[in-house]
Amino acid sequence: MNKFEKWLLTVFFIELFVGGGGRLIDFGVLSIRQVLFLLVVATFLFRIIKTRAFFDKKVNTFLLFDRTAIAIYMLMGWFVVSAVIGAINGNALSVIVMDFLRVAFFALYFPLAYYISKDRYEKETIITILKYSSLGVAVFTIVISLLGKTVFSSNFASYYYFLNDVMNDDLFFRPSHSVFYKSHFFVLMGVFLSLNALLSRKHSKLDIANVVLGLISIVWSETRGFLLALMFGIMFIVFLDVKTFTDAIRGLKNKFLTVVQSKVMMRKIAVSLMIVAAVPFMYKYMTIERFGQDVAAPTEEGTESSKGDKAEQEINDVSVNARLDFILASKDLVFKSVPAFVVGSGYGTEIAGRDTGIEMSFLDILVEQGIIGLALWLYVCFILYYNYHMYYVKKGVPDTNDVSLLACIAALGLLTNINPFINNPLGIGFLLIVLVLSKRKAESIKTTA
């Protein structure tokens, strides 16, 4: 691996983690993320040609036909099938192409399968970049929200248009003037990594800053899916830690006593319970901030209340209403025929009047790619967990970062059914990174056997 390759990968990871939707910079019809994707693939192909490693599986990972590579090939092949089905069904060609290019990011697996290793681009380097990127996005969004709530509150329209002009319409402001940015997803991932490190007493000052500022940024984003994902992810970490900590101990009573006597375990359980308890209150706060409207308190005579009753909150949760429409429309599409259920209706399918921006990823996958496509997506995720499971069976408990990454993927699985992440480059990129890291973990069993 030469300096250019290392520099290119570093720029690619930074852009993935902080670049939001990936269109902060455009080069004609191509975005900066698409350009970097093509550069990484082209650079990897150049390495294969230059070193004449056409049949060397240690370099040419396209020839690796192990469990992971076969799953990726099968999934990418099904993307082609879904595009063909969409064309046969008469779906808009432009939307079919857009849907296909969005998931073509999976081709990045093969360069990453070569570059990410102890001898080339290490896991620790990627995690450090992710943590710093998470902190940077957290600080950026907090400052944007603060300025919107204070300095520019009286002239917010100008502030809004100026920022979205600079950020290429990648910022989403709430009625409270708080901001949501797509890279908030990586703020959440950074919080998982840093929070687990903090609770395990393996933290740095960066982790402390990441937890504090990351949580503030997430709360101010008013994205309720993040709250649910945060709760689920920390519970997942506690579950894994408790299980691996007590697996060698026999008897339920002995397991319980061992957990109670462990300060680390009790600290994680306490934090988990605090988050679980806080989520319903924060969820209600976010709902009111985004959809609540003050209305006059009702009276018997229809006149104003003489007792000065507080105005009630009328909630018109259009976000939930839209998702209910998607579910009902998807049900009709999936069960309209056996082929639609098995192979899907193809890319470009319109759901509830929309052919883009479907906010429930797995439902979108089921409609467009059928039960076969959904099974392939889930199989790729299963391989990731299977790799870590095999390592645990043979070598013992994975390190703190590995547990955090597993929790990140579990949270992603939940979050993507509320906010679409897993079937676009932002989520696919992160999934592929963890997939390759899990593959390296499984391979370490063989090298030390």
Phi and psi in degrees as a GROMACS rama.xvg file:
@    title "Ramachandran Plot"
@    xaxis  label "Phi"
@    yaxis  label "Psi"
@TYPE xy
-92.5298  178.601  ASN-2
-65.3261  -36.9851  LYS-3
-63.1655  -43.8287  PHE-4
-62.4263  -42.1288  GLU-5
-66.0563  -41.6343  LYS-6
-63.3312  -44.6952  TRP-7
-62.2186  -44.3375  LEU-8
-64.576  -39.1067  LEU-9
-61.8386  -45.6695  THR-10
-62.7842  -40.7198  VAL-11
-61.4092  -47.2299  PHE-12
-65.0561  -41.6835  PHE-13
-62.6246  -45.9957  ILE-14
-62.5289  -40.6571  GLU-15
-60.945  -41.7126  LEU-16
-79.9326  -28.264  PHE-17
-117.469  -6.8989  VAL-18
-85.3108  8.75747  GLY-19
59.5921  -128.424  GLY-20
-73.1425  -5.28947  GLY-21
91.2385  8.85575  GLY-22
-120.247  29.8664  ARG-23
-65.2619  -31.1688  LEU-24
-127.99  131.018  ILE-25
-114.408  142.045  ASP-26
-118.788  78.5658  PHE-27
71.2205  -121.311  GLY-28
-83.7928  -10.6112  VAL-29
-101.359  140.54  LEU-30
-90.0664  167.089  SER-31
-60.0414  -35.9087  ILE-32
-68.6937  -39.852  ARG-33
-66.7627  -38.3863  GLN-34
-63.7636  -45.3197  VAL-35
-65.0962  -38.2634  LEU-36
-59.3044  -47.7134  PHE-37
-65.6546  -37.1873  LEU-38
-65.4756  -42.0513  LEU-39
-63.8191  -46.0596  VAL-40
-64.341  -44.9366  VAL-41
-64.4223  -40.6976  ALA-42
-63.7006  -39.8576  THR-43
-65.9544  -42.5829  PHE-44
-62.9955  -38.7593  LEU-45
-62.8759  -39.0487  PHE-46
-61.8921  -43.8012  ARG-47
-60.8481  -43.6805  ILE-48
-69.9129  -44.5454  ILE-49
-63.1656  -41.4374  LYS-50
-88.5258  -0.462571  THR-51
53.2717  41.2052  ARG-52
-95.0557  43.8264  ALA-53
-61.7481  -34.7202  PHE-54
-117.014  12.7457  PHE-55
-91.4965  105.358  ASP-56
-66.8019  -18.4485  LYS-57
-72.4606  -22.6036  LYS-58
-109.566  -53.6863  VAL-59
-81.6186  84.8083  ASN-60
-69.7987  -11.1835  THR-61
-63.6957  -21.2693  PHE-62
-92.3473  -1.95027  LEU-63
-74.986  117.02  LEU-64
-113.905  48.5623  PHE-65
-83.5518  -176.423  ASP-66
-56.7038  -45.546  ARG-67
-67.891  -47.9529  THR-68
-62.5999  -40.4668  ALA-69
-62.6731  -41.2302  ILE-70
-62.1353  -41.0641  ALA-71
-65.5139  -44.1739  ILE-72
-61.0267  -43.1422  TYR-73
-62.924  -43.4759  MET-74
-65.4849  -44.2243  LEU-75
-67.0931  -35.6383  MET-76
-62.5194  -37.6112  GLY-77
-70.7653  -26.3311  TRP-78
-61.0809  -40.7775  PHE-79
-63.8266  -43.9395  VAL-80
-60.0976  -43.2228  VAL-81
-64.4469  -36.2717  SER-82
-66.0813  -42.0088  ALA-83
-64.0107  -43.9364  VAL-84
-61.6985  -41.3141  ILE-85
-60.507  -40.8042  GLY-86
-66.4231  -40.9672  ALA-87
-62.3881  -36.9543  ILE-88
-80.134  0.11548  ASN-89
79.6267  20.5553  GLY-90
-70.5525  155.931  ASN-91
-58.2417  127.021  ALA-92
-61.648  -38.6486  LEU-93
-63.1903  -38.1318  SER-94
-72.6641  -37.7991  VAL-95
-59.5276  -46.985  ILE-96
-62.5789  -43.24  VAL-97
-62.1459  -45.0049  MET-98
-62.494  -41.0141  ASP-99
-68.3423  -45.0043  PHE-100
-64.885  -30.742  LEU-101
-63.1474  -40.5593  ARG-102
-93.7451  -7.95707  VAL-103
-63.8849  -10.5842  ALA-104
-57.6149  -19.3612  PHE-105
-62.7862  -21.168  PHE-106
-62.2  -19.331  ALA-107
-66.8807  -15.6869  LEU-108
-55.0122  -41.4593  TYR-109
-69.2583  -44.4367  PHE-110
-61.9206  -42.4537  PRO-111
-64.4618  -34.0883  LEU-112
-64.2412  -23.6856  ALA-113
-88.6764  -47.8663  TYR-114
-73.3665  -38.4599  TYR-115
-80.7055  105.521  ILE-116
-166.505  169.362  SER-117
-63.687  -31.1838  LYS-118
-83.4713  -14.4347  ASP-119
-125.192  -92.7582  ARG-120
-107.06  108.817  TYR-121
-79.8438  154.861  GLU-122
-58.8279  -42.3772  LYS-123
-61.2122  -34.9269  GLU-124
-66.7517  -43.2524  THR-125
-63.5794  -43.6902  ILE-126
-65.2796  -38.9467  ILE-127
-63.0623  -43.9541  THR-128
-60.8929  -41.9077  ILE-129
-63.4596  -42.5529  LEU-130
-65.43  -45.2121  LYS-131
-65.7904  -37.9823  TYR-132
-64.9246  -42.522  SER-133
-58.8787  -45.3203  SER-134
-64.327  -42.4082  LEU-135
-61.7375  -44.3609  GLY-136
-66.1556  -39.4556  VAL-137
-60.1531  -48.2746  ALA-138
-62.9423  -44.0965  VAL-139
-58.6876  -49.2441  PHE-140
-71.2351  -33.0582  THR-141
-64.6348  -44.5973  ILE-142
-63.1546  -44.4401  VAL-143
-59.2182  -44.8971  ILE-144
-66.1038  -43.5404  SER-145
-60.2699  -46.2325  LEU-146
-63.6779  -38.511  LEU-147
-66.3345  -32.4121  GLY-148
-82.8732  -20.2152  LYS-149
-120.309  -82.8818  THR-150
-58.023  -43.5778  VAL-151
-105.982  17.6301  PHE-152
-64.813  -33.2358  SER-153
-81.9141  -17.7145  SER-154
-131.17  52.6711  ASN-155
-69.8057  -32.2891  PHE-156
-58.8391  -45.6309  ALA-157
-64.4931  -40.9271  SER-158
-61.6061  -43.5473  TYR-159
-62.2889  -49.8572  TYR-160
-67.8799  -36.6782  TYR-161
-63.6806  -48.4273  PHE-162
-65.1627  -42.4988  LEU-163
-72.3076  -23.4417  ASN-164
-70.0745  -42.6681  ASP-165
-67.6299  -41.0143  VAL-166
-93.3586  12.0609  MET-167
56.7805  44.326  ASN-168
58.5685  35.4502  ASP-169
-101.107  1.93192  ASP-170
-105.531  138.488  LEU-171
-120.066  108.986  PHE-172
-89.5468  141.942  PHE-173
-89.522  165.84  ARG-174
-57.7342  -26.5348  PRO-175
-80.4792  -0.507113  SER-176
77.0923  8.40082  HIS-177
-74.7556  160.034  SER-178
-122.966  141.903  VAL-179
-112.91  134.034  PHE-180
-128.918  139.246  TYR-181
-58.2528  -27.7366  LYS-182
-73.7959  -0.664985  SER-183
-56.9511  -26.9176  HIS-184
-55.397  -42.8167  PHE-185
-79.74  -20.9436  PHE-186
-62.4023  -43.6321  VAL-187
-62.379  -44.0352  LEU-188
-63.5222  -39.8084  MET-189
-64.6963  -36.775  GLY-190
-63.0991  -42.5273  VAL-191
-59.0732  -47.8086  PHE-192
-63.0435  -45.0706  LEU-193
-74.8847  -38.0593  SER-194
-65.7618  -42.724  LEU-195
-65.8968  -38.3215  ASN-196
-63.5553  -39.9312  ALA-197
-65.4547  -46.0745  LEU-198
-70.0694  -23.651  LEU-199
-91.9145  3.94421  SER-200
59.7862  37.4264  ARG-201
-125.955  37.9498  LYS-202
-103.814  167.358  HIS-203
-123.613  178.535  SER-204
-62.311  -32.6955  LYS-205
-60.5329  -41.3283  LEU-206
-63.8912  -40.8518  ASP-207
-62.7565  -47.2367  ILE-208
-62.993  -38.665  ALA-209
-64.008  -42.5437  ASN-210
-65.9624  -48.887  VAL-211
-65.2019  -55.815  VAL-212
-72.9792  -33.4176  LEU-213
-63.2018  -43.7707  GLY-214
-65.8976  -39.2125  LEU-215
-62.0193  -44.7817  ILE-216
-62.4177  -42.0791  SER-217
-64.5365  -44.3323  ILE-218
-63.3425  -42.9121  VAL-219
-71.9755  -20.2327  TRP-220
-68.3149  -18.8816  SER-221
55.8106  36.1792  GLU-222
-101.51  104.283  THR-223
-65.9816  -28.2648  ARG-224
-60.7297  -33.7159  GLY-225
-64.5621  -36.8423  PHE-226
-63.0551  -46.8751  LEU-227
-64.5017  -40.0753  LEU-228
-67.123  -38.4344  ALA-229
-62.561  -45.7182  LEU-230
-61.5065  -46.9308  MET-231
-65.4677  -40.9636  PHE-232
-65.1906  -43.8209  GLY-233
-69.7978  -34.9652  ILE-234
-65.5604  -35.4697  MET-235
-64.7475  -42.3382  PHE-236
-61.4992  -46.324  ILE-237
-62.1127  -42.909  VAL-238
-60.0987  -47.5688  PHE-239
-62.9112  -43.2303  LEU-240
-64.499  -44.362  ASP-241
-64.2159  -42.6117  VAL-242
-62.9392  -51.1947  LYS-243
-68.5445  -29.9264  THR-244
-71.0929  -29.1747  PHE-245
-113.137  1.44201  THR-246
-58.2306  -35.4348  ASP-247
-82.7763  -3.21421  ALA-248
-101.466  132.805  ILE-249
-93.4901  145.176  ARG-250
89.2072  130.062  GLY-251
-62.2482  -38.6573  LEU-252
-64.0098  -44.932  LYS-253
-65.005  -37.5091  ASN-254
-62.2205  -44.7583  LYS-255
-62.7024  -45.4905  PHE-256
-63.7709  -36.7181  LEU-257
-65.3757  -41.7434  THR-258
-65.8816  -44.9813  VAL-259
-61.1341  -34.6748  VAL-260
-82.1017  -7.54428  GLN-261
-93.6817  118.93  SER-262
-64.6961  -38.2721  LYS-263
-64.5459  -45.796  VAL-264
-64.3208  -43.0494  MET-265
-67.2973  -34.6361  MET-266
-64.7858  -43.2128  ARG-267
-67.035  -39.8917  LYS-268
-64.692  -41.0431  ILE-269
-63.2336  -44.5559  ALA-270
-64.1581  -40.5211  VAL-271
-60.1853  -45.1974  SER-272
-64.617  -38.1318  LEU-273
-63.0981  -42.4165  MET-274
-66.724  -43.4487  ILE-275
-59.7653  -40.9046  VAL-276
-70.0776  -32.8581  ALA-277
-80.4477  -27.9943  ALA-278
-57.3373  -47.257  VAL-279
-58.4156  -38.3235  PRO-280
-69.9124  -43.0276  PHE-281
-67.7171  -35.3603  MET-282
-61.7337  -44.4699  TYR-283
-64.686  -41.274  LYS-284
-60.8365  -46.1527  TYR-285
-64.1565  -39.1101  MET-286
-63.3342  -45.1648  THR-287
-65.3111  -42.0681  ILE-288
-61.7605  -37.2441  GLU-289
-88.184  -34.8492  ARG-290
-126.974  -4.91804  PHE-291
-75.8014  145.32  GLY-292
-135.2  131.714  GLN-293
-73.1674  131.373  ASP-294
-130.975  155.175  VAL-295
-67.5165  143.173  ALA-296
-67.5746  133.36  ALA-297
-72.3277  149.956  PRO-298
-131.041  167.141  THR-299
-65.636  -38.9773  GLU-300
-92.864  -1.82245  GLU-301
79.9441  11.569  GLY-302
-102.855  174.688  THR-303
-67.3945  147.004  GLU-304
-72.5567  128.619  SER-305
-77.3948  -12.9554  SER-306
-94.567  1.84543  LYS-307
66.4794  38.9054  GLY-308
-59.1382  148.763  ASP-309
-71.5334  143.958  LYS-310
-66.0998  137.775  ALA-311
-81.4766  164.445  GLU-312
-102.888  121.091  GLN-313
-96.6611  118.51  GLU-314
-104.432  120.304  ILE-315
-114.236  83.5464  ASN-316
-78.3753  83.2633  ASP-317
-66.6684  -24.9109  VAL-318
-65.1178  -48.1734  SER-319
-66.4753  -40.0747  VAL-320
-59.8984  -41.2007  ASN-321
-64.188  -39.1304  ALA-322
-69.1533  -34.1121  ARG-323
-64.5251  -38.7792  LEU-324
-63.2959  -41.2595  ASP-325
-62.1844  -42.3389  PHE-326
-63.1184  -47.297  ILE-327
-64.905  -43.059  LEU-328
-66.8753  -38.4228  ALA-329
-65.9725  -37.5644  SER-330
-59.4207  -43.308  LYS-331
-65.0651  -39.0642  ASP-332
-70.913  -40.5059  LEU-333
-70.1815  -39.9064  VAL-334
-100.346  14.2502  PHE-335
-72.9674  -23.4345  LYS-336
-163.024  162.595  SER-337
-62.6012  -46.8103  VAL-338
-57.969  -39.3699  PRO-339
-63.0178  -36.3721  ALA-340
-73.2595  -40.6838  PHE-341
-79.1119  -49.4386  VAL-342
-111.866  -7.65014  VAL-343
88.0301  175.867  GLY-344
-97.1617  1.39014  SER-345
88.428  162.558  GLY-346
-63.5483  148.773  TYR-347
86.8978  5.78793  GLY-348
-69.1376  135.308  THR-349
-85.6182  129.012  GLU-350
-122.202  119.242  ILE-351
52.9448  41.6195  ALA-352
82.2631  4.31462  GLY-353
-127.245  136.269  ARG-354
-109.957  -0.754998  ASP-355
-138.992  164.677  THR-356
69.667  28.8434  GLY-357
-72.4447  121.297  ILE-358
-88.5674  3.3178  GLU-359
-122.751  96.5401  MET-360
-59.3975  -51.0372  SER-361
-66.736  -31.039  PHE-362
-68.3211  -41.3113  LEU-363
-60.9654  -42.7606  ASP-364
-63.7666  -43.4009  ILE-365
-62.1138  -41.7461  LEU-366
-67.3079  -46.9308  VAL-367
-82.9805  -33.7426  GLU-368
-115.395  -1.41147  GLN-369
72.1427  -176.904  GLY-370
-67.1478  -28.5779  ILE-371
-66.309  -47.345  ILE-372
-62.2508  -43.6512  GLY-373
-62.0348  -41.0991  LEU-374
-62.7917  -38.1572  ALA-375
-66.7925  -41.7907  LEU-376
-59.8424  -46.6979  TRP-377
-66.6235  -33.2534  LEU-378
-65.1016  -39.8029  TYR-379
-60.9179  -42.751  VAL-380
-65.8833  -37.9789  CYS-381
-61.8822  -41.8148  PHE-382
-57.8709  -40.3982  ILE-383
-57.2522  -49.754  LEU-384
-69.6077  -34.7144  TYR-385
-63.6161  -40.696  TYR-386
-59.5142  -45.9044  ASN-387
-68.5338  -35.1085  TYR-388
-63.2165  -43.0246  HIS-389
-62.9378  -38.5015  MET-390
-63.9696  -42.948  TYR-391
-63.011  -41.8657  TYR-392
-62.532  -39.2207  VAL-393
-90.2278  -37.362  LYS-394
-117.489  -13.6136  LYS-395
106.805  -166.935  GLY-396
-66.2885  129.267  VAL-397
-63.8098  164.046  PRO-398
-72.8138  173.48  ASP-399
-57.3017  -43.1477  THR-400
-64.408  -36.5147  ASN-401
-64.3325  -42.8454  ASP-402
-61.88  -40.9641  VAL-403
-63.7485  -41.1934  SER-404
-65.0216  -38.5367  LEU-405
-62.3458  -40.474  LEU-406
-66.172  -36.5581  ALA-407
-60.0306  -44.7564  CYS-408
-68.2999  -38.6165  ILE-409
-62.2051  -42.9096  ALA-410
-65.5608  -37.6592  ALA-411
-61.0138  -40.8248  LEU-412
-60.5375  -36.9626  GLY-413
-76.3387  -47.4698  LEU-414
-61.7514  -37.1854  LEU-415
-69.5362  -11.6129  THR-416
-87.675  -0.0659515  ASN-417
-120.327  -44.5279  ILE-418
-127.667  127.093  ASN-419
-71.15  116.682  PRO-420
-132.55  -40.3887  PHE-421
-70.564  -25.4589  ILE-422
-105.967  34.4537  ASN-423
-138.186  165.365  ASN-424
-53.3927  -32.6756  PRO-425
-62.7879  -50.477  LEU-426
-77.0493  -37.5324  GLY-427
-62.2308  -41.528  ILE-428
-58.47  -44.9785  GLY-429
-67.6858  -41.2442  PHE-430
-59.5281  -42.7774  LEU-431
-66.2919  -38.4177  LEU-432
-59.8585  -49.3373  ILE-433
-68.3448  -34.6789  VAL-434
-61.1807  -45.2473  LEU-435
-66.0426  -40.9537  VAL-436
-62.2483  -38.8589  LEU-437
-67.2861  -36.1376  SER-438
-63.9222  -43.5449  LYS-439
-61.3976  -37.2994  ARG-440
-65.1995  -43.545  LYS-441
-66.0631  -37.0226  ALA-442
-68.0355  -27.3429  GLU-443
-66.2401  -21.2323  SER-444
-65.4318  -42.7657  ILE-445
-70.682  -37.5311  LYS-446
-71.268  -24.2815  THR-447
-102.942  0.348157  THR-448
